[in-house]
Amino acid sequence: MSGTTLTRAQVASMIDHTLLKPEASSQDVRALVDEAVELGVYAVCVSPSMLPLRAEGVTVATVVGFPSGKHHSLIKGAEARLAVDEGAREIDMVIDVGAAVAGDYNAVLADILTVREAIGFDPVLKVIIESAVLSDEAIVEVCRAAEKAGANFVKTSTGFHPAGGATTHAVALMAETVGGKLGIKASGGIRTAEDAVAMIEAGATRLGLSGSRAVLDGLQS
């Protein structure tokens, strides 16, 4: 374990307990919610088709344009608006990663703005940038676009891209770019307490985990 002493409860309060597998059933989601309450995590993150979801004691989050980001911006906006109407308080949207790779940051900005305008400014909007696919320059520019568009968080990864998930390098660069104005969600491939602590030390303020219990079991209570 690194130098930072983080308790189990502190890390739990930063976790979005996540189940986004295509084969997930309603029973799986109910088990996820029950486990989330037991573990004391901040939120559950589920596919939009699983809404509305009764989850007393935890925040409900969902994904939009997931996992490719190649949906039309108006579709993303409609999907996000429906999710909010069905009780989601946080929206994790995937940008058009291809636009970011091509350096078309105005298209990325417009994409995020469409979703922000569709849901208003009350729900939390997290912008998934798929950092493992992007150059450092693109990460910086996409984070700036997210801030300009009124997002609340920038998020590393869907966890579904073959290029990989979160890295401490990407998290640190994202945190440096937004300078505390936006939250940083590290997601994708975080499987141990050591992984989680490293991401938090790099600047993550939220963690997207599917194996939350294993991570928390590695921390002191």
One Martini backbone bead per residue (centre of mass of N, CA, C, O) as a GRO file, in nm:
protein
  221
    1MET     BB    1   0.100   0.033   0.017
    2SER     BB    2   0.080   0.350   0.023
    3GLY     BB    3   0.105   0.654   0.194
    4THR     BB    4  -0.190   0.664   0.184
    5THR     BB    5  -0.459   0.690   0.421
    6LEU     BB    6  -0.737   0.484   0.353
    7THR     BB    7  -1.044   0.410   0.418
    8ARG     BB    8  -1.308   0.223   0.353
    9ALA     BB    9  -1.520   0.453   0.377
   10GLN     BB   10  -1.384   0.659   0.191
   11VAL     BB   11  -1.386   0.486  -0.065
   12ALA     BB   12  -1.685   0.412  -0.075
   13SER     BB   13  -1.777   0.724  -0.114
   14MET     BB   14  -1.639   0.698  -0.432
   15ILE     BB   15  -1.838   0.476  -0.542
   16ASP     BB   16  -1.938   0.318  -0.847
   17HIS     BB   17  -2.148   0.059  -0.862
   18THR     BB   18  -2.104  -0.172  -1.137
   19LEU     BB   19  -2.348  -0.275  -1.411
   20LEU     BB   20  -2.286  -0.343  -1.782
   21LYS     BB   21  -2.364  -0.605  -1.873
   22PRO     BB   22  -2.556  -0.738  -2.122
   23GLU     BB   23  -2.653  -1.000  -1.929
   24ALA     BB   24  -2.798  -0.843  -1.730
   25SER     BB   25  -3.031  -0.865  -1.481
   26SER     BB   26  -3.265  -0.773  -1.257
   27GLN     BB   27  -3.141  -0.952  -1.036
   28ASP     BB   28  -2.855  -0.839  -1.055
   29VAL     BB   29  -2.932  -0.547  -0.984
   30ARG     BB   30  -3.050  -0.605  -0.708
   31ALA     BB   31  -2.785  -0.716  -0.593
   32LEU     BB   32  -2.623  -0.458  -0.635
   33VAL     BB   33  -2.787  -0.278  -0.445
   34ASP     BB   34  -2.754  -0.444  -0.190
   35GLU     BB   35  -2.443  -0.424  -0.190
   36ALA     BB   36  -2.420  -0.117  -0.184
   37VAL     BB   37  -2.550  -0.080   0.092
   38GLU     BB   38  -2.357  -0.261   0.249
   39LEU     BB   39  -2.085  -0.098   0.156
   40GLY     BB   40  -2.134   0.224   0.128
   41VAL     BB   41  -2.177   0.352  -0.134
   42TYR     BB   42  -2.267   0.605  -0.347
   43ALA     BB   43  -2.328   0.428  -0.619
   44VAL     BB   44  -2.514   0.319  -0.901
   45CYS     BB   45  -2.436   0.157  -1.225
   46VAL     BB   46  -2.656   0.135  -1.504
   47SER     BB   47  -2.847   0.051  -1.739
   48PRO     BB   48  -3.114   0.218  -1.884
   49SER     BB   49  -3.308  -0.042  -1.897
   50MET     BB   50  -3.315  -0.055  -1.561
   51LEU     BB   51  -3.514   0.161  -1.567
   52PRO     BB   52  -3.642   0.197  -1.298
   53LEU     BB   53  -3.477   0.229  -0.961
   54ARG     BB   54  -3.465   0.087  -0.652
   55ALA     BB   55  -3.233   0.293  -0.428
   56GLU     BB   56  -3.199   0.316  -0.120
   57GLY     BB   57  -2.907   0.512  -0.023
   58VAL     BB   58  -2.849   0.548  -0.337
   59THR     BB   59  -2.725   0.649  -0.624
   60VAL     BB   60  -2.837   0.695  -0.961
   61ALA     BB   61  -2.673   0.562  -1.245
   62THR     BB   62  -2.593   0.614  -1.599
   63VAL     BB   63  -2.574   0.547  -1.948
   64VAL     BB   64  -2.453   0.712  -2.260
   65GLY     BB   65  -2.353   0.599  -2.555
   66PHE     BB   66  -2.311   0.292  -2.496
   67PRO     BB   67  -1.968   0.235  -2.556
   68SER     BB   68  -1.889   0.406  -2.830
   69GLY     BB   69  -2.025   0.710  -2.899
   70LYS     BB   70  -2.176   0.673  -3.205
   71HIS     BB   71  -2.406   0.846  -3.142
   72HIS     BB   72  -2.626   1.063  -3.176
   73SER     BB   73  -2.670   1.343  -2.998
   74LEU     BB   74  -2.984   1.327  -2.984
   75ILE     BB   75  -2.988   1.045  -2.865
   76LYS     BB   76  -2.832   1.106  -2.611
   77GLY     BB   77  -3.029   1.318  -2.506
   78ALA     BB   78  -3.281   1.135  -2.493
   79GLU     BB   79  -3.160   0.919  -2.309
   80ALA     BB   80  -3.098   1.111  -2.073
   81ARG     BB   81  -3.382   1.222  -2.025
   82LEU     BB   82  -3.518   0.952  -1.966
   83ALA     BB   83  -3.339   0.874  -1.727
   84VAL     BB   84  -3.419   1.111  -1.548
   85ASP     BB   85  -3.727   1.051  -1.555
   86GLU     BB   86  -3.637   0.751  -1.419
   87GLY     BB   87  -3.414   0.858  -1.173
   88ALA     BB   88  -3.159   0.967  -1.264
   89ARG     BB   89  -2.872   1.162  -1.126
   90GLU     BB   90  -2.657   1.026  -1.324
   91ILE     BB   91  -2.449   1.089  -1.621
   92ASP     BB   92  -2.267   0.868  -1.847
   93MET     BB   93  -2.099   0.986  -2.121
   94VAL     BB   94  -2.007   0.925  -2.453
   95ILE     BB   95  -1.802   1.021  -2.668
   96ASP     BB   96  -1.668   1.103  -2.975
   97VAL     BB   97  -1.376   0.957  -3.020
   98GLY     BB   98  -1.312   1.014  -3.318
   99ALA     BB   99  -1.317   1.323  -3.292
  100ALA     BB  100  -1.082   1.338  -3.091
  101VAL     BB  101  -0.867   1.197  -3.266
  102ALA     BB  102  -0.913   1.420  -3.505
  103GLY     BB  103  -0.947   1.712  -3.349
  104ASP     BB  104  -1.274   1.761  -3.305
  105TYR     BB  105  -1.366   1.958  -3.045
  106ASN     BB  106  -1.634   2.086  -3.135
  107ALA     BB  107  -1.789   1.818  -3.152
  108VAL     BB  108  -1.753   1.744  -2.858
  109LEU     BB  109  -1.889   1.990  -2.739
  110ALA     BB  110  -2.168   1.953  -2.878
  111ASP     BB  111  -2.230   1.677  -2.757
  112ILE     BB  112  -2.230   1.763  -2.459
  113LEU     BB  113  -2.434   1.995  -2.480
  114THR     BB  114  -2.678   1.827  -2.564
  115VAL     BB  115  -2.697   1.675  -2.294
  116ARG     BB  116  -2.705   1.908  -2.097
  117GLU     BB  117  -2.966   2.038  -2.219
  118ALA     BB  118  -3.154   1.785  -2.182
  119ILE     BB  119  -3.112   1.776  -1.842
  120GLY     BB  120  -2.977   2.001  -1.731
  121PHE     BB  121  -2.820   2.118  -1.408
  122ASP     BB  122  -2.881   1.896  -1.189
  123PRO     BB  123  -2.760   1.671  -1.308
  124VAL     BB  124  -2.499   1.465  -1.332
  125LEU     BB  125  -2.212   1.504  -1.556
  126LYS     BB  126  -2.033   1.252  -1.725
  127VAL     BB  127  -1.726   1.227  -1.921
  128ILE     BB  128  -1.632   0.992  -2.153
  129ILE     BB  129  -1.297   0.966  -2.315
  130GLU     BB  130  -1.111   0.730  -2.363
  131SER     BB  131  -0.791   0.763  -2.279
  132ALA     BB  132  -0.636   0.515  -2.418
  133VAL     BB  133  -0.684   0.651  -2.719
  134LEU     BB  134  -0.544   0.914  -2.631
  135SER     BB  135  -0.375   1.177  -2.633
  136ASP     BB  136  -0.267   1.418  -2.434
  137GLU     BB  137  -0.386   1.647  -2.598
  138ALA     BB  138  -0.674   1.529  -2.616
  139ILE     BB  139  -0.733   1.514  -2.319
  140VAL     BB  140  -0.716   1.815  -2.266
  141GLU     BB  141  -0.929   1.913  -2.476
  142VAL     BB  142  -1.169   1.745  -2.370
  143CYS     BB  143  -1.172   1.861  -2.086
  144ARG     BB  144  -1.227   2.152  -2.179
  145ALA     BB  145  -1.495   2.090  -2.318
  146ALA     BB  146  -1.643   1.983  -2.068
  147GLU     BB  147  -1.624   2.241  -1.906
  148LYS     BB  148  -1.762   2.431  -2.117
  149ALA     BB  149  -2.036   2.241  -2.118
  150GLY     BB  150  -2.100   2.167  -1.796
  151ALA     BB  151  -1.960   1.957  -1.658
  152ASN     BB  152  -1.869   1.760  -1.360
  153PHE     BB  153  -1.712   1.528  -1.518
  154VAL     BB  154  -1.430   1.322  -1.582
  155LYS     BB  155  -1.378   1.010  -1.764
  156THR     BB  156  -1.181   0.764  -1.873
  157SER     BB  157  -1.386   0.494  -1.902
  158THR     BB  158  -1.579   0.212  -1.990
  159GLY     BB  159  -1.424  -0.090  -1.995
  160PHE     BB  160  -1.462  -0.190  -2.325
  161HIS     BB  161  -1.189  -0.118  -2.438
  162PRO     BB  162  -0.902  -0.261  -2.576
  163ALA     BB  163  -0.697  -0.029  -2.479
  164GLY     BB  164  -0.835   0.028  -2.199
  165GLY     BB  165  -0.816   0.198  -1.903
  166ALA     BB  166  -0.707   0.321  -1.635
  167THR     BB  167  -0.462   0.573  -1.548
  168THR     BB  168  -0.254   0.769  -1.370
  169HIS     BB  169  -0.175   0.956  -1.597
  170ALA     BB  170  -0.456   1.041  -1.691
  171VAL     BB  171  -0.563   1.142  -1.422
  172ALA     BB  172  -0.349   1.361  -1.375
  173LEU     BB  173  -0.405   1.520  -1.636
  174MET     BB  174  -0.702   1.579  -1.582
  175ALA     BB  175  -0.662   1.724  -1.310
  176GLU     BB  176  -0.476   1.947  -1.415
  177THR     BB  177  -0.674   2.066  -1.628
  178VAL     BB  178  -0.933   2.126  -1.423
  179GLY     BB  179  -0.846   2.225  -1.132
  180GLY     BB  180  -1.117   2.133  -0.953
  181LYS     BB  181  -1.383   2.195  -1.134
  182LEU     BB  182  -1.374   1.887  -1.173
  183GLY     BB  183  -1.429   1.573  -1.165
  184ILE     BB  184  -1.267   1.242  -1.122
  185LYS     BB  185  -1.314   0.941  -1.309
  186ALA     BB  186  -1.213   0.618  -1.241
  187SER     BB  187  -1.223   0.361  -1.505
  188GLY     BB  188  -1.102   0.058  -1.556
  189GLY     BB  189  -0.919  -0.197  -1.402
  190ILE     BB  190  -1.011  -0.173  -1.097
  191ARG     BB  191  -0.922  -0.442  -0.850
  192THR     BB  192  -0.761  -0.295  -0.617
  193ALA     BB  193  -0.658  -0.115  -0.356
  194GLU     BB  194  -0.404  -0.010  -0.496
  195ASP     BB  195  -0.542   0.103  -0.742
  196ALA     BB  196  -0.730   0.301  -0.598
  197VAL     BB  197  -0.518   0.470  -0.450
  198ALA     BB  198  -0.361   0.559  -0.701
  199MET     BB  199  -0.596   0.718  -0.827
  200ILE     BB  200  -0.641   0.915  -0.594
  201GLU     BB  201  -0.350   1.031  -0.589
  202ALA     BB  202  -0.380   1.136  -0.895
  203GLY     BB  203  -0.713   1.265  -0.864
  204ALA     BB  204  -0.943   1.098  -0.786
  205THR     BB  205  -1.308   1.133  -0.687
  206ARG     BB  206  -1.391   0.873  -0.853
  207LEU     BB  207  -1.515   0.527  -0.878
  208GLY     BB  208  -1.530   0.260  -1.115
  209LEU     BB  209  -1.686  -0.046  -0.999
  210SER     BB  210  -1.739  -0.405  -1.001
  211GLY     BB  211  -1.521  -0.487  -0.753
  212SER     BB  212  -1.572  -0.350  -0.463
  213ARG     BB  213  -1.522  -0.560  -0.241
  214ALA     BB  214  -1.227  -0.631  -0.304
  215VAL     BB  215  -1.119  -0.347  -0.259
  216LEU     BB  216  -1.228  -0.299   0.035
  217ASP     BB  217  -1.089  -0.556   0.165
  218GLY     BB  218  -0.793  -0.399   0.129
  219LEU     BB  219  -0.898  -0.219   0.363
  220GLN     BB  220  -0.926  -0.037   0.625
  221SER     BB  221  -1.184   0.032   0.882
   0.00000   0.00000   0.00000
